[in-house]
Amino acid sequence: MKLDFSSVDELFREEIANWLAANLCGEFESIRGRGGPGDQHMFIDERKAWEQKLYQGGWTCIGWTPEYGGRGASIEQQVIFNEEYARAQGPGRAGHIGETLVGPTLIAFGNQEQKDRYLPEILRGEAFWCQGYSEPGAGSDLGNVKTSAKFDDATQQWQISGQKVWTSLARESDHCFVIARTDSKSVGHRGLGFFLVPIDQPGVTVRPIDQLTGTSEFNEVFFDNARCSIDDIVGQPGDGWKVAMGLLGFERGVSTLGQQMLFQNELDEIIMLAKANGSGQNPQIRQRIAEAHIGLRIMRFNSMRVLSSKETDGSLQKEAMIYKLYWSSWHRNLGKLAMDVMGAESEVLEGGPYQLNRLQSMYLFSRADTIYGGTNQIQRNLIAERALGMPKEPRG
């Protein structure tokens, strides 16, 4: 595991830090620190414009090889980019799903036509994606999806029917990658396909899910014979599970270091508040702050260990399988710490529409961290069965 950076890497750090200082201002000043978890619905147009600004500066898709328009940046340089981006309070990336999930997945599993069609517009910050995995009856259990995909011989198109839920930013997206069942008689992980589906068509309906905080970055997406072309399946019918697992491997990739810098920003804010209001004099609060700091460092070391892998197909190492369980539990506890540092009055609001400060919003959103993306219970099963090789849980 490599934990230090070369002199060349440090020059790269200086380059991106200087560029952010020179460009994350003026028309983009208002979106600094905005658009993160719990705030994803804000400043959509401005953040899309920021994506194109990043492209003009050569800062989109830096980990992609030059063949696909990237810089071919090393893992160390990708880590540095994410760290400096978070340190500069760069806005939540509107192109995150396309750049870090769809792009690497197409590079690893897509055909040349798919790469030529979709990668350039992701690179330029011109097309935006959402994820169609979870369903009302298939959240953590992705193998239980019911959405169907049938091939229409007459039109040479795939017809997608079903419902997806908890789809972040679906209203702001141009495309959705969808896991659907190509074999109606199949069960579990077999008989699935991975499809690239345009959102703007008559067969797709997006409905926002209103939350207690008044936001609605999550959506339900209904597919009623929605169509995509014969060329918009990644791999072959039946390869959907393999492609989906590869994508989840990329999700546990280098962007986790950027996530950790956002966590560091939150912890720093809590520490400043504890000093300002005197709660830091409480020995229990001080101990919990120390534990939060230690936990965040452990998170970083494990991520660096995972990123030291030479795998390029997104396959998950055993060390990567603990990440979701670890960070979600840590962040949930950080939310509790934030509320305790703010004091009991932080738990009382006059009434809706609720005006939450940053830490209150973080606390409420962190309650979902241990649920979305795979509940803690499911994560523990995955670690036991796939990482530790323990006997599988009995199924009815």
C-alpha positions in Angstrom: 0.0 0.0 0.0 1.4 3.4 -1.1 0.7 6.3 1.2 3.1 9.0 0.1 3.3 11.1 -3.1 6.2 11.8 -5.4 7.5 15.3 -6.3 5.7 15.0 -9.7 2.5 14.2 -7.9 3.0 17.2 -5.7 3.4 19.4 -8.8 0.1 17.9 -10.0 -1.5 18.9 -6.7 -0.3 22.5 -7.1 -1.6 22.6 -10.7 -5.2 21.5 -9.7 -5.2 23.6 -6.6 -4.2 26.7 -8.5 -6.7 26.0 -11.3 -9.6 25.6 -8.8 -8.6 28.8 -7.0 -8.6 30.7 -10.3 -11.9 29.2 -11.6 -14.1 28.3 -8.7 -15.1 32.0 -8.3 -17.2 34.6 -10.1 -20.2 33.0 -11.6 -19.3 29.7 -9.8 -18.8 31.2 -6.3 -22.4 30.6 -5.3 -22.1 26.8 -5.9 -19.0 26.2 -3.7 -19.8 23.5 -1.3 -23.2 22.9 -2.7 -24.8 19.9 -4.4 -23.4 17.2 -2.1 -25.5 14.5 -0.3 -28.8 15.9 0.9 -28.3 18.9 -1.4 -28.1 17.2 -4.8 -31.2 18.9 -6.1 -29.7 22.4 -5.9 -28.0 24.5 -8.6 -28.4 21.9 -11.3 -27.9 24.2 -14.3 -24.9 25.9 -12.6 -23.3 22.6 -11.8 -23.8 21.3 -15.3 -22.1 24.5 -16.6 -19.3 23.8 -14.1 -18.8 20.4 -15.7 -18.2 22.0 -19.0 -15.7 24.4 -17.3 -13.9 21.5 -15.9 -13.7 19.9 -19.3 -12.3 23.1 -20.8 -9.6 23.0 -18.2 -8.8 19.4 -18.9 -10.2 18.2 -15.5 -13.0 15.8 -16.4 -12.4 12.0 -16.6 -8.7 12.4 -15.7 -8.3 8.7 -14.9 -9.5 7.7 -18.3 -6.7 6.9 -20.8 -5.8 9.4 -23.5 -7.4 7.1 -26.0 -10.8 8.2 -24.5 -9.9 11.8 -23.9 -8.6 11.5 -20.3 -5.2 12.3 -18.9 -4.3 8.8 -17.9 -3.7 10.1 -14.4 -2.2 7.7 -12.0 -4.1 6.5 -8.9 -2.0 8.9 -6.8 -3.0 11.8 -9.0 -6.6 10.9 -9.0 -6.5 10.8 -5.2 -4.9 14.2 -5.2 -7.5 15.6 -7.6 -10.4 14.4 -5.3 -8.6 15.7 -2.2 -8.0 19.1 -3.6 -11.4 19.4 -5.2 -13.0 18.7 -1.8 -10.6 21.0 0.0 -11.5 23.8 -2.4 -15.2 23.1 -1.7 -15.9 22.1 -5.3 -19.6 21.6 -5.9 -21.2 18.1 -6.1 -20.3 16.7 -9.5 -23.3 16.6 -11.8 -21.3 14.3 -14.1 -20.2 12.0 -11.3 -22.2 9.0 -12.3 -21.2 9.2 -16.0 -17.6 9.8 -15.3 -16.9 7.4 -12.5 -19.5 4.6 -13.1 -20.8 4.6 -16.7 -17.5 5.5 -18.4 -15.3 2.9 -16.7 -18.0 0.3 -17.2 -18.2 1.0 -20.9 -14.4 1.0 -21.2 -14.3 -2.4 -19.5 -17.4 -4.1 -20.9 -18.8 -2.0 -23.8 -18.2 -2.4 -27.5 -16.5 0.2 -29.6 -19.7 1.7 -30.9 -20.9 2.3 -27.4 -17.6 3.9 -26.4 -17.6 6.1 -29.5 -21.2 7.2 -28.8 -21.3 7.8 -25.1 -17.8 8.5 -23.8 -17.2 11.8 -25.6 -20.4 13.5 -24.4 -19.6 12.4 -20.8 -16.1 13.8 -21.1 -17.4 17.1 -22.4 -20.0 17.4 -19.6 -22.8 17.4 -22.1 -24.7 14.2 -21.0 -25.8 13.1 -17.5 -26.7 9.7 -16.2 -28.7 8.1 -13.4 -28.7 4.6 -12.0 -31.6 2.2 -12.4 -30.9 -0.6 -10.0 -33.2 -0.6 -6.9 -36.9 -1.5 -7.2 -39.6 -1.6 -4.6 -39.0 -5.3 -4.0 -35.3 -5.3 -4.9 -33.3 -2.8 -2.9 -30.3 -4.5 -1.3 -31.2 -7.8 -3.1 -30.4 -6.7 -6.6 -30.9 -10.2 -7.9 -34.6 -9.9 -7.2 -35.3 -7.3 -9.9 -38.6 -7.7 -11.8 -38.1 -5.0 -14.5 -38.3 -6.8 -17.9 -36.5 -6.3 -21.2 -38.0 -7.9 -24.3 -36.5 -7.7 -27.8 -38.9 -6.5 -30.5 -37.9 -8.2 -33.7 -40.0 -5.8 -35.8 -38.3 -2.6 -34.6 -35.0 -4.2 -33.6 -35.3 -2.5 -30.2 -35.4 -3.5 -26.6 -38.6 -2.8 -24.7 -38.1 -2.0 -21.0 -41.1 -2.3 -18.5 -41.0 -2.0 -14.8 -40.3 0.4 -11.9 -37.1 1.7 -10.3 -36.9 3.6 -7.1 -34.5 5.9 -5.1 -33.1 7.0 -8.5 -30.9 10.1 -7.7 -31.2 13.0 -10.1 -33.4 11.2 -12.6 -35.2 14.4 -13.5 -31.9 16.0 -14.4 -30.5 13.1 -16.4 -30.4 12.3 -20.1 -29.8 8.5 -19.7 -30.3 5.8 -17.2 -28.4 2.5 -17.0 -30.9 -0.1 -16.1 -30.7 -3.7 -14.8 -33.6 -5.7 -16.4 -34.5 -9.3 -16.8 -34.0 -10.6 -20.4 -35.3 -14.1 -19.5 -38.7 -14.0 -17.9 -38.2 -17.5 -16.5 -34.9 -16.7 -14.8 -34.4 -16.1 -11.1 -31.7 -14.5 -9.0 -28.6 -13.3 -10.8 -29.2 -15.2 -14.0 -31.0 -13.8 -17.0 -30.2 -10.1 -16.5 -29.2 -7.5 -19.0 -27.5 -4.1 -18.5 -29.2 -1.5 -20.7 -28.5 2.2 -21.6 -31.9 3.8 -21.8 -32.7 7.4 -22.8 -34.9 9.3 -20.3 -36.6 11.7 -22.6 -39.1 9.4 -24.3 -42.8 8.6 -24.0 -42.3 5.3 -22.2 -40.4 6.9 -19.2 -42.1 8.7 -16.3 -40.1 10.2 -13.4 -41.8 11.1 -10.2 -40.0 12.9 -7.3 -40.0 11.5 -3.8 -40.6 14.3 -1.4 -38.6 14.0 1.9 -39.1 15.4 5.4 -36.4 18.0 4.7 -38.4 19.4 1.8 -36.0 18.1 -0.9 -36.6 15.5 -3.6 -33.3 14.4 -5.1 -34.6 10.9 -5.2 -37.2 9.7 -7.7 -39.3 6.8 -8.8 -38.9 5.9 -12.5 -41.5 4.0 -14.4 -40.8 2.2 -17.7 -43.8 1.4 -19.8 -42.4 -0.2 -23.0 -39.6 2.3 -23.0 -37.2 1.6 -25.8 -33.5 1.5 -26.4 -31.7 0.3 -29.5 -30.3 -3.2 -30.2 -26.9 -1.7 -29.6 -27.7 -0.4 -26.1 -27.2 -3.5 -24.1 -23.7 -3.8 -22.6 -22.4 -7.3 -23.2 -24.9 -10.0 -24.0 -28.3 -10.9 -22.6 -27.5 -12.7 -19.3 -24.3 -10.7 -18.7 -26.1 -8.0 -16.6 -25.0 -9.3 -13.2 -21.4 -9.4 -14.2 -21.5 -5.9 -15.6 -23.4 -4.6 -12.6 -20.9 -6.0 -10.2 -18.1 -4.5 -12.2 -19.8 -1.2 -12.0 -20.1 -1.5 -8.2 -16.3 -2.2 -8.1 -15.7 1.2 -9.8 -18.1 2.8 -7.3 -15.7 1.7 -4.6 -12.9 3.4 -6.5 -10.9 6.6 -6.3 -13.8 8.9 -5.7 -14.0 7.4 -2.2 -11.1 9.7 -1.3 -13.1 12.7 -2.4 -15.9 11.5 -0.2 -13.6 11.3 2.7 -12.4 14.9 2.2 -16.1 15.9 2.4 -16.3 14.0 5.6 -13.2 15.8 6.8 -14.8 19.2 6.0 -17.8 18.1 8.1 -15.6 17.0 11.0 -13.6 20.2 10.9 -16.9 22.2 11.1 -18.0 20.2 14.1 -14.6 20.8 15.8 -14.8 24.5 15.2 -18.3 24.6 16.6 -17.3 22.6 19.7 -14.5 25.1 20.4 -16.8 28.0 19.8 -19.7 26.9 22.0 -17.7 25.2 24.7 -19.0 21.7 24.2 -15.4 20.7 23.4 -14.8 21.0 27.2 -16.9 17.9 27.7 -14.6 14.9 27.9 -17.1 12.6 26.2 -17.4 15.0 23.3 -13.6 15.2 23.0 -13.4 11.4 23.0 -16.0 11.1 20.3 -14.2 13.7 18.2 -10.9 11.8 18.6 -12.7 8.5 17.6 -14.2 10.2 14.6 -10.7 11.4 13.5 -9.2 8.0 14.0 -12.0 6.3 12.1 -11.6 8.7 9.1 -7.8 7.9 9.0 -8.6 4.2 9.0 -11.0 4.7 6.2 -8.4 6.5 4.1 -5.7 3.8 4.7 -8.1 1.0 3.7 -9.1 3.0 0.5 -5.4 3.4 -0.4 -4.9 -0.3 0.1 -7.8 -1.1 -2.2 -6.6 1.4 -4.8 -3.2 -0.3 -4.9 -4.8 -3.1 -6.8 -4.0 -3.5 -10.5 -7.5 -4.7 -11.4 -9.1 -2.7 -14.2 -12.5 -4.5 -14.5 -14.0 -3.2 -11.3 -13.8 -6.6 -9.6 -14.0 -6.1 -5.8 -11.1 -7.1 -3.6 -12.0 -8.4 -0.1 -10.7 -5.2 1.4 -13.1 -3.2 -0.7 -16.1 -5.1 0.5 -16.0 -3.6 4.0 -16.0 0.0 2.7 -19.8 0.7 2.4 -20.5 -0.8 5.9 -17.6 1.1 7.5 -18.2 4.6 6.0 -22.0 4.5 6.4 -21.8 3.5 10.1 -19.0 6.1 10.7 -21.0 8.9 9.0 -24.2 8.0 10.9 -22.2 8.4 14.2 -20.8 11.7 12.9 -24.3 13.0 12.5 -25.1 12.1 16.1 -22.0 13.8 17.2 -22.9 17.0 15.3 -26.3 17.1 17.0 -24.8 16.7 20.4 -22.2 19.4 19.7 -24.9 21.8 18.5 -27.0 21.1 21.7 -30.6 20.1 22.4 -32.0 23.2 20.8 -30.8 22.0 17.4 -33.5 19.3 17.6 -36.4 21.8 17.7 -37.6 23.7 14.6 -40.7 25.9 14.4 -42.3 24.1 11.5 -42.2 23.5 7.8 -40.9 24.4 5.4 -37.9 23.5 7.5 -34.8 25.7 7.4 -31.9 23.4 8.3 -28.3 24.4 8.8 -25.6 22.3 7.2 -25.0 20.0 10.1 -28.7 19.4 10.8 -29.2 18.4 7.2 -26.1 16.2 7.3 -27.5 14.4 10.5 -30.9 13.7 8.8 -29.4 12.5 5.6 -26.8 10.3 7.4 -29.7 8.3 8.8 -30.2 6.9 5.3 -26.5 6.0 4.8 -26.8 2.6 6.3 -29.8 1.8 4.1 -29.2 3.0 0.5 -26.5 1.2 -1.6 -27.1 -1.9 0.4 -28.2 -2.1 4.0 -25.7 -2.8 6.8 -27.3 -6.2 7.3 -26.9 -7.1 3.6 -23.3 -5.8 3.7 -22.4 -8.1 6.6 -23.8 -11.0 4.7 -21.7 -10.1 1.6 -18.6 -9.8 3.7 -19.2 -13.1 5.4 -20.1 -15.1 2.3 -17.9 -13.5 -0.4 -14.9 -12.1 1.5 -14.6 -14.6 4.4 -16.0 -17.7 2.6 -18.4 -18.6 5.3 -21.5 -20.8 4.6 -24.3 -18.9 2.8 -27.4 -17.9 4.7 -30.2 -20.5 4.4 -32.8 -19.4 1.9 -36.4 -20.5 1.7 
